[in-house]
Amino acid sequence: MRDQLEYRAKQVAWVAAALTAFFIAIMAGDAAAAIYNQSSRVLRAVIFTLVALAGICMGLAYIRYQHAYRELDSEIRAGKFKEDDPSPNDEDWPDVADGLWYTSLGLTTLSPIAFLVAVWWATGLWCK
């Protein structure tokens, strides 16, 4: 379970880095400004809300995975069980962190989709 927690925390960090890169890309440059100026204000708000909620969920998931990892690590150090023992208790798996993680993945997927809608909206072809 310890390796799984460490792996999941790393996954969260990598996806968070990708979300950050996406956010920087959609905020930078004249092209992004033109797209936002020509698309719906509601659509802009949706994009930023999706990115913000994804980031919040990722942050909370990361914290919970790291907390579970540290608790497990301290139990191993205390000698409650050995490091190579099978998972001591599957009930200790942070299910809330999983829920936050999968929610953040969904929101991270929806963010670029909403941005593509904004791009097409800005062309004027969307709402003719």
N, C-alpha and C positions, 0 to 999 in steps of 0.2 A: 504494500500500500504506500510505503514511503516513496518508492520510485515513481509510482503513479501520481502522487501529489506533486512531486518535483517536476515531472513532465508536464502536468496540467498547468502549473504556474508558469512554466516556460512558454507554453502555447499561448496563454493569456498575454504574456509580455510581447510575443511576436505579433499577434493580431492587433494589440494596442499600438505597436509601432506602425503597422500598416494603416490603421485608422488615422493615426497622426499624419502620416504622409499624404493620405487622401485629403484630409482636412486642409493641410497646407496647400496642396495642389488646387483645391477648389477656391481657396481664398486669394491665391497669388495671381498677379498679372492682370492685364487689361481685358483679356478674353473672358476671364471669370467675372470681372466687374460688368462687362457688357451683357453677359448672360443673365446675371442677377438683375440688372437694370431693366431688361426686357421681359422678364418672367414675373409671375404672380408673387406678390408679397407673402401670400399664404404658403406657396410652394417653397420660398426661401426659408420661412419659419419652420416648415416641415423638415427640410434638409438639416438645418442647424439643430433642431430638436432631436432628430434621429442620431446625429453624431454625438450630441451631448449625452443622451441616454445610453448609447452604446458605451461611451467612455466611463460613465458612472457605473454601469453594470460590470464592466471589465475590472475597474478598480476594486469594487466590492468583492468580486469573485477572487481576484488575486489575493486580496487581504485574507479572505477566508481559507483559501488553499494554503497560504503560507502559515496561517495560524494552526491549521490542522497538522501541517508538516512539522512545525516546531513542537507541538504537543507530543506527537509521535516520537520525534527525535529525543525529547527529554525523557520519555518513558523508556526508550531503549537505553539511554545513558544511565537511568536509574536502575536498570537491570530487571525491569518487569518482564521483558522478553528479549530475545536475541534479534539482531538485525536481519538475519537470514530466515527467521521464522515466517511462516505464512501470515497473511493479514491477521492481526490479533482480534480484530472485531470489525466486521463490515459495517456495523451500526455507527462507527466513528467516521465513516466517509462523509464529507461535508456536502450533503444533498442540496442545501441552499446555494452553495457555491456553484454546483452544477447547473441549477436553475438560472442563476445569474449569468453564467458562462454561455449557456445556450441562448438566452435572451439577447445577450450582447452580440452573438454571432448573427442572429436574425436581424437585429438593428443595423449591424455593420453591412449586411447584405442589402438591406433596404436603402441605406444612405446613397450609394452610387446609382441605384435605380431611380431614386427621386431626383438626383442631379441630372441624369439623362433625360428625365421628363422636363426638367427646367431648360436643358439645352434645346430640346425640340420645341418647347413653348417659345423660346427666344427666336426661333426661326420664323415664327408666324404661321407655319404650316399646321400646327397643332389645333389652333382655335379658329381657323377660317371656316 
